[in-house]
Amino acid sequence: MKKNPTIGDIKTSVTPPARRAISWKSNPLTVGTISTEEGLRHLANPPTGIDLAEIRLDLLLSKGVEPEKVLQAMAKKEIPILLTLRTREEGGSFNWRSRQRVLFFLAFLPFADAVDLELTNLPRLGRVLRALRRAKRDLVLSSHSLKRKLTPLRLKRLLSEFKKTRAAVYKIVGLARRPRDLRSLAEPLLTLPHMRLAIQASGPLATASRLSLPALGSRLLYVHLDEPAAPGQPGHDTSFTLAGLRSLLSAKKS
């Protein structure tokens, strides 16, 4: 069995590319996720309409992609990069050790333009957050509730916690089984438009949330450039029929 990759597996020196500015005021920004070795080619030749490429390093490593290959591809970027290293609790698939994850963040940070950090993990990622501030990279502060609905009270508390940390965008993913769940998730977009919120659903109405919430002000629209990085994530070239939309937007049974 192949051992998990470590920072020591990066043998050659790769020069970081110049930092690329991200136009966070644009609404929404289309984020194209990359989670396969083949998908890395899109960094040098991004599809039309993609504003930001997300490197899902947890998924890339779990599929056996060498860290050095990822860095080499990032060094040739022609599009801003959002770096994301999810734990399994956040919907990731790589078995991180705490120190190992920090070291990967620090090694890849110079090649990225923004980093996604989970709110609940901030106490363990203080070193990463400080390095991000020093390097003048942007922060996407996220919170994932993949198996439990966000009640209005939980959502209110979450928004209060968000305000304690400065970020370019605050991202919320919450479980939505029925239209009323989606309406609860959408409410902060209408009442707090100044917060730069990016909100989407997990569960049966995941795809519906990606189609509807950007129209209400959600700042980020996630699509994949190779294969879905999360259930319900459409491809960057996906098209929908009216019949298909009806199915996606209808209420689901739990």
N, C-alpha and C positions, 0 to 999 in steps of 0.2 A: 504494500500500500504506500502511495506517495505521501511524504510528510507535508504538513502545512507549510506554505511559504513563509519566509521571514525576511526582515530587512537585509540580512546578510546575503540573501540570494541575488541582490542587485550588485553586480560585479563591475560594471562599467560606469563611467561618469557621463551623465546626460545633462546638457546645459538647459536650464529652464528657459521657456520662451518669455517674451515681453508680456506684461500684464495687459489684459483687454478689459476695457470699461464695459459695464453692464448698464443698460438703460432701464433702471428699475421703475421709472415713471411710466413706461409703456404699459398698456393694460389691454389684454394680458400678454405676458411673455410666453412663448411656446418653448417648452423644455423637452428636448429629445434625449431619452435615456439610452445608455449604451451598457450592455451587460454581457457581450460576447466578444471574442477576439476579432471576429469578422466585422463587428460593428465599430471597432476602433478606427477603421478606414474613414468613417464619416467625419472625424475630427479635422482631417486635411481637406475634405470635400463635403461640407455639410449640405443637406437638402435645402431647397428653397423653403422659406417660411419658418425655419428653426432659429430661434434667438439665442439659445443657450443649450449646451450639451451637458448632460449629467453623466459623470463617470460613476457607475455603481461598482465600486471596487470590491465590496463584499461578494457580489455575484460573480464578478470576473475571477476572483481568486478561488471561489468555490468550484468554478468550472475548469480549474487548472491552468488559467492564463498566467504566464510568468509576470511578476511585478515589473521587471525590466522592460518587457514589451509594452506594458501600459504606459510607462514613463516615456518611452521612445515615441509612442503615438501622441501623447499629450504635448511633447516638445514641438510637434509639427502642426499644432492646432491653428485653424483659421476661424475659430469661433470661441467665444468665452466658455469656460468650463466650470461646472458646479461639481465639487467633489463630495461623494457620499459614501460612508462606511456604516451600513446598518448592522445592528445586532439582530438576533432572531426575534427578540421582543418587539423590535421596530419593523418587522417584516423582512429582515435580511436572512441570509442563508449561510453565513460563514461563522465558525465557532471561534470568535475572538477571545483572546485573553486581554485583560484590561491594559496592561503595559504595551502589549503587542499592537493593539489598536492605536494607541497614542503615537507610537513610533512610526506607524504607517501614515497617520495623519501628517506628522511633521515632515516626513520624507517627501510626500506628494504635494504638500501645501504650496511650494514655490511654482508648481506647474498649473495650479488652479487659480481661478479668479474669484471664486466664492466657495464656501464650505457649508454643508448642511449638518447641524448638530441637534441632537434630541434634547429637549428641555430637561427631562428627568436625568439625563446623563451629564449635564453641565458640571456638577460637583466633581465628577471623575475626569473631566476634560478641561480643567482650568488651564493646564499647560498649553493645550491646543488653542483655546480661546485667546490667551495672551499672545501666542505666536501669530495668530490670525490678525489681531489688532496691530501688532508691530509691522507685519507685512502689508498692511492696508488692503487685506482681502475682505470681501463682504460676507456677511453671515445670514444664512437662512435658518431661523430657529424653528424647529418643528416639534409636533406632538402627535403621536399615533395612538388611537384607541381602536384597535382592529377587531376586538371581540366584544366590546361593551359600548353601548350607546352613550353619547354625550348629552346628558340632561341639561336643561337650561342652567341649573345651578353649577354643575361641573364645568360647563362652558364658560360661565362667568368667572369662576375661580381660575380657570386656565388662562383666560385673557388677562387677568390681574397679574398672574405669574409672568406672562410674556413681557409685560410692561417694565419689568425689573431689569431686562437685558436689552441693550440696543441692537437692533437687527435691521437688515434691508427689507426682509419679508418675514412674516410670521405664518408658518404653515400648519394647518390642522387637518388631520385625517380622522374621521369618525365613522363608526358603523352606521349604515342606513339600510334598513330592511323595507321600510314603507315610505310613501311620500311625506308623511308628517316628520319622519326623521330627517329627511332632506331639508324640509322647511326650517327645522330647528338649527341645522348647520348653517343655513343661509342667512339667518337673522343678523349675525354680527357684520356681514357684508353691507347690510343696509343701515345699521345703526352706528357702525364705527368705520366709515370709509377711509378715514385718515390713517388707519393702522397698517395699511398695506398687507392685508390678509390674503393668504392663498388657502382655500378650503376645498376639500374633496372628500368623497365617501369611500369607504370600503364596504364589502358585502354586495348584496344583490343589486343595489342601485349605484354601484361604483362608476360604471360607464355613463349613466344618466347624469351623475354629478359633474363629470368632466365636460359634458355638453351644455349643461344649464348654468352652473355657478359662475363661469367666466362672464356671462352676460349680466350678472348681478354685481360684478366687481372683483371676483377672485383673480388674484394677480398672476398666477402661474397655471398654465395648461400643460399637463404632462402627457406626452406621447412616446412611443418607443421607436428607435431607429433600427433595431434588429429583432428582438423578441420581447414580449411583455415582461417588465420588471415587477409588475404587481397585477393581481387579478383585475380584469375590467379595463386595463390600459390599452387604448387603441394604438394602431400604428400611425406614423406620420403621414402615410398616404391612404389612410382608411376613408372610404366614402360610405354614406348611409342612405338607404332608401326610406321613403315615408313609412312603409310597412315595418321596416326594421326599427325605426325610431319609436313607433308605437309600442313595440315589445320592450324596448329598453326603458322607456319612461313609465311603464305601467307598474302598479303595485305588485309586490312579490309576497309570496307566503313564506313565513319564517319556518 
